Amino acid sequence: MSNYRDIAWQGLWKNNPGLVQLLGLCPLLAVTATLTNAIGLGLATLVVLVGSNVLVSLVREFVPKEIRIPVFVMIIAALVTCVQLLINAYAYGLYLSLGIFLPLIVTNCVIIGRAEAFASRNSVVKAAFDGLMMGLGFTLVLMLLGACREVLGQGTLFDGADLLLGDWAKGLTVHLWQVDTNFLLAMLPPGAFIAMGFLIAVKNMIDKQLEARKPAPEAAPAVTRARITKVS
């Protein structure tokens, strides 16, 4: 159980792919203009990450080491294609909104990195749990960044929720304040870089506070050495 707890801690906080490893920054910074887009891309990445980890763990004993990376990429590409077709069929508006960044999940370093570093060396259950925790950690960063940018940029939350959930979700949009002109810095990629920097800074501050609260290690007791003098 402690092993699974450590995997969860690594994925959600200590080794978070977005805030610590800084992987997958291209879609993370480009798509998170709204919370809806962030949730859509995060869930797609989560599904692909869990699926690829499971499949890589299943075939790890049968794939020669010399060709393991191409095989992993083919597995990831097949899963991304399935997810892309499902979103195209059931959430076409979100499919158009995510654009090229949906098929680019294939090249996301988070997915290929976990397949190589963890899934190819561990059991199916552990690989699936690692993919789930890493995917959740990445999705939470996407959601937090998307919420901050949407609130600052246009004063709303869940704008365009109908693209993800259907027409019934149009009423989920929350208008926090009325803006005559959108704050473009928050909506454009430069604002995403700035917001991402603040999130990383906050995480580092929390880590330092947690480290300071840890009890200091006890000093080892001094060892008294006795000197024996030989008397002739």
N, C-alpha and C positions, 0 to 999 in steps of 0.2 A: 504493500500500500504506500509506503514511503517513497518507493520508486516512482509510482504514478503521481504522487504529490509533487515530486521534484520535476517531473515532465510538465505538469500543469504550471508550476511556478516559472519554469524556464520559458514556456510559450507565451504566457499571459503577461509576464513582467520582466524577469531578469534578463532573458535573451529574446525579448520581443522583436519580431522581424522588422517592424516599422520604426520603432524608437531606438533600438540598440544595434541591430544588424544593418539597419538602413537599406534594406532590400526592397525591391518593387516600388521604388520611389516614382517612377514614371507614371503609372496609373494612379498611385496614391496622391500625387500632387495635381494631376491633370483632371481627374474625374470627380474630385470631392468638392465641386462647387455647391452641391446641394446634398442634404442628408439622404435623400432617396437614391441618388446615384451611388453614394458611398455604400449604402446597404446592399444594393443590387450587385455591385462589383465585389463586395466583401463576401456575400453568400456564394457567388459563382466561384470565387477563389477558394473558399472553404470546401465546397463540394469537390472541386478538382484536387485539392490538397489531400483530403481524406482518401478519395478514390485512388489517387496515384500511389500514396503510401501503402495502401492495402495491396494493390496489384504488384508493386515492386517487391514487397515483402514475400508475396506468394511465389514469384518467379526468381527470386534472388539465388536459389540453389541451382538453377538451370541455365543462367545467362553467364557466358564467359566474361571474365573481367575486362578483356580487351574491347568488347562491344557493349558494355553495360550502359554507357552514357547515351548512345544512339537509341538503344532499346527503351531507356527511361523516357527520352524525349518523345518517342513514338507513342508510348502509353499516355503521356500527358496530353499530346496533341489529339489523340482519340477521345479522351475525356472532355477536353475543351470543345471539340466539335459537337459532342453530344449536348453539353450545356448550352452552347451557342444556338443550336437548333431548337432546344426547348424554350429558351428565352425568346427566340424569334417567333415561335408559335404561340406562346402564351403571354408574353409581355413585349409586344412589338415596339411600343413607345420607348420602353427602357432599352431595348436592343438598339434603336436609333440613337438614343441619348449616349450610350456607352461607346458606340462607334467602334473604331479600330482597337480600342483598349480591351475589348472582350476577347478577340482572338489572340491578342498579345499576351494573354495569361500563359500561353505556351512557353514564352521566354522569361517568365517571372522567376527570378533567382531563388525566391523563397521555396518554390515547389521543387525545382531540380536539386536545390541544396539539401532539403530534407530527405528527398529520395536517395541521394548519394550518402549523406552523413548519418542518417538514422534508419530509414526504412530498409535499406539493403543490408543492415546488420542486426536487425531485431525481428521479433515475432510479429505476427499479423496484428494481434491485439495492441501491443505496444506501439506499433507503427500507426495504427488507426487513431489511437489516443493522442499520439504526438501530432499527427496531422490536424486533429480536431482542436487541440490547444493552440498550435501555431496559427491555424486559420482563424480561430476566435480572437487571438491577440491582434492579428493583422486587421480583422474586420472592426474591432473596437477602435483601433487607431483611425481607420477610415471614417467611422461614424463620428468620432469626436472632432476630427478635422473638418468633416463635411458640415456638422452642426455649427461649429464656430464660424466657418466661412459664410454659411447661409444666413445666420443671424446677423453678422456684421455687414454682409453685402446687401441683403434685401429685407431684413427684418422679419423673416418667416422661419418656420420649421415644417418639414415634411411637404414642402412645395413639390408638386408633381407626384404625390404618392399614388395617384391613379395609374401612373406608368408602371408601377410595380405590382399593385394590388387590384387594379381594375377600377371601373367608374365609381363604385361605391365609396372608394377611398378619397374622393375629391374633398369631402368634408373634413378630412383629417388635417388639412393645412392650418397651421397656427400662425396668426398674424400678431407678432409681438409689438410692432410699431409700424406706423405708416411712413414710407419713404417715397419722395418724389423722384429721386434718381438713385439708382443702385450704386453702392460703393465699389467701384471697379477694382480697386486694389485688392479687396478681399475676394472678388470673384475670379480674378486672373491668376495665372501661375505664380507671379511674384508674391502675391499675398499668401499663397499656399506655402511657399518657402519660409516666409516670415512666421506664419502660424505654426509650422512644423518645428522651427527653431525654438519657439516658446514652449511647445509641448515637451521637447527633449530637455530643455532647461528645467522645467517643472519636475520631470521624472528624476533628473540628476539631483535636484534639491531634496526630493523625498528619499532617494537612496542614501544621501549623506545623513539625513536625520535618522533614518533607520539604523545606519551604521553607528551613529553616535550613541544611540540608546542601548546598544549591545553592551553587556557587562565586560569590563576589562578582564583579560585573562589573568588568572592568579599567578603570581611570581613563584617560581620553583624554590623550594626551601634550600637554604644554603647548606652545603655539605661540609662538615668539619672533618678534616683529615688528621689522622693521628700519625705522628712521626715516631718510629721505633728506633731507638739507638742501641746498637749492639755493644755490649760491655764485654771486653776481653779479660 
